[in-house]
Every structure is written in C-alpha cells, then in structure tokens.
C-alpha cells in the first residue's frame, strides 16, 4: 500500500481533488466525457499512486484531476459536446508533462477501470480509490 500523495506546497487543489470524488465524477461522466477522457484521467490517477512518480509530477496530476472534478470550471460540464473540452485539455497537458513517468502498468489498470465504468450502470469503486 502506498501513502497518499503529498503536494510540494499547500495548494487549493486538495480542497477539490480526492480519489472518491474523482471516482464519482468519472462514474457520472462516463458516457458524456468519452472513453479517451476517462482513460487519460485514470492513467494519471494510477501514476499519482505510484511511489516512483516524483512529487512535482504528482502536483501537476493533482492539479489536472482537481480541475476535472471542480464543480465550476471554464466551460460547465453540463454543456453537451463542449463541456468536457477544457477538462480534456487540462488532462492532456498534464499527461504530456508527466509522460516520462507513465508506466504500462498505469495504462493497463486505467483501461480495466474504463471497461468497468462503461460496462455497468453503478460500478463500485475499486479499493485503490479509498486508500
């Protein structure tokens, strides 16, 4: 079991980001956000959980995932077609920034969770979302 990630400096992102909140957001947005958004968010989540990921990279990831779960952002998520566009941009920017720390293991776990999210009406969160 890994310790929860710690940010290098106190930021407001932890106020919005938590693993349970991320799971609830992903579950609600599973169809509207699209497979690629879910896959990117979950890949970042698993990279965040990895002890090998440097602290600065974890800060970038928490910022992007925090923006995803933020109830009010630049383009409200309720707007069909465009609502997750800004969230997608934040996730892609974070993924590009920390790409050197993304492992095949992170991608495989993320892909499995995407299938779980899209294959069930009310999927229970996996245990790693409550560490």
C-alpha positions as CSV (number, residue, x, y, z in Angstrom):
1,X,0.0,0.0,0.0
2,X,1.4,3.4,-0.9
3,X,1.0,6.5,1.1
4,X,-1.4,9.2,-0.2
5,X,0.4,11.6,-2.5
6,X,1.7,14.8,-0.9
7,X,1.8,18.1,-2.8
8,X,5.1,20.0,-2.7
9,X,3.4,23.2,-1.5
10,X,-0.1,23.8,0.0
11,X,-2.5,24.5,-2.8
12,X,-6.2,24.7,-3.1
13,X,-6.4,21.7,-5.4
14,X,-6.7,19.2,-2.5
15,X,-9.8,21.0,-1.5
16,X,-11.4,19.8,-4.7
17,X,-9.4,16.7,-5.5
18,X,-9.8,13.4,-3.7
19,X,-9.9,9.8,-5.1
20,X,-13.5,9.2,-4.0
21,X,-14.6,12.5,-5.7
22,X,-12.7,11.6,-8.8
23,X,-14.5,8.2,-9.0
24,X,-17.9,9.8,-8.5
25,X,-17.1,12.3,-11.3
26,X,-15.9,9.6,-13.7
27,X,-18.9,7.5,-13.0
28,X,-21.3,10.3,-13.7
29,X,-19.4,11.5,-16.8
30,X,-18.6,8.0,-18.2
31,X,-20.7,8.4,-21.3
32,X,-20.6,12.2,-21.8
33,X,-16.9,12.7,-21.3
34,X,-15.9,9.9,-23.6
35,X,-13.6,6.9,-23.3
36,X,-10.4,8.8,-24.0
37,X,-11.1,11.4,-21.3
38,X,-11.7,8.6,-18.8
39,X,-8.6,6.7,-19.9
40,X,-6.4,9.7,-19.6
41,X,-7.8,10.7,-16.1
42,X,-7.4,7.1,-14.8
43,X,-3.9,6.8,-16.2
44,X,-2.9,10.0,-14.4
45,X,-4.6,8.6,-11.2
46,X,-2.6,5.5,-11.3
47,X,0.6,7.4,-12.0
48,X,-0.3,9.6,-9.0
49,X,-0.5,6.5,-6.8
50,X,3.0,5.2,-7.9
51,X,5.8,5.8,-5.4
52,X,8.2,6.3,-8.3
53,X,6.4,9.4,-9.5
54,X,8.2,12.5,-8.4
55,X,6.5,15.0,-6.1
56,X,6.5,17.8,-8.7
57,X,4.7,15.4,-11.2
58,X,2.2,14.5,-8.6
59,X,1.4,18.2,-8.1
60,X,0.7,18.5,-11.9
61,X,-1.5,15.4,-11.8
62,X,-3.5,16.6,-8.7
63,X,-4.0,20.0,-10.5
64,X,-5.4,18.4,-13.6
65,X,-7.6,15.8,-11.7
66,X,-8.7,18.6,-9.4
67,X,-9.8,20.6,-12.4
68,X,-11.7,17.7,-13.7
69,X,-13.8,17.3,-10.5
70,X,-14.1,21.1,-9.9
71,X,-17.9,21.8,-9.9
72,X,-17.5,25.1,-11.8
73,X,-14.8,25.4,-14.4
74,X,-14.2,27.4,-17.6
75,X,-16.8,25.5,-19.6
76,X,-19.5,23.9,-17.5
77,X,-19.5,20.1,-17.9
78,X,-23.3,20.1,-18.5
79,X,-22.9,21.7,-21.9
80,X,-23.2,18.9,-24.5
81,X,-20.3,18.4,-26.8
82,X,-18.1,21.1,-25.3
83,X,-18.5,20.6,-21.5
84,X,-15.5,18.4,-21.1
85,X,-13.3,20.1,-23.6
86,X,-11.5,22.3,-21.1
87,X,-11.1,19.3,-18.8
88,X,-9.7,17.2,-21.6
89,X,-7.2,20.0,-22.3
90,X,-6.0,20.0,-18.7
91,X,-5.7,16.3,-18.6
92,X,-3.7,16.1,-21.9
93,X,-1.4,18.9,-20.8
94,X,-0.7,17.1,-17.5
95,X,-0.2,13.8,-19.4
96,X,2.3,15.4,-21.7
97,X,4.1,16.9,-18.8
98,X,4.5,13.7,-16.8
99,X,4.6,11.3,-19.8
100,X,8.1,10.0,-18.7
101,X,6.6,8.6,-15.5
102,X,3.6,6.8,-17.1
103,X,4.1,3.1,-17.0
104,X,2.4,0.3,-18.9
105,X,1.0,-0.8,-15.6
106,X,-0.8,2.5,-15.2
107,X,-2.2,2.3,-18.6
108,X,-3.4,-1.3,-18.2
109,X,-5.1,-0.5,-14.8
110,X,-6.7,2.5,-16.4
111,X,-8.1,0.5,-19.3
112,X,-9.6,-2.1,-17.0
113,X,-11.3,0.6,-15.0
114,X,-12.7,2.3,-18.1
115,X,-14.3,-1.0,-19.1
116,X,-15.7,-1.3,-15.6
117,X,-17.1,2.2,-15.8
118,X,-18.6,1.8,-19.2
119,X,-19.8,-1.7,-18.7
120,X,-22.0,-1.2,-15.6
121,X,-24.7,1.2,-14.5
122,X,-23.4,1.6,-11.0
123,X,-19.9,0.2,-10.7
124,X,-18.4,0.1,-7.2
125,X,-15.1,2.0,-6.9
126,X,-12.0,-0.2,-6.8
127,X,-10.2,-0.3,-3.4
128,X,-7.4,2.0,-4.5
129,X,-9.8,4.9,-4.6
130,X,-10.2,4.7,-0.9
131,X,-6.6,4.5,0.3
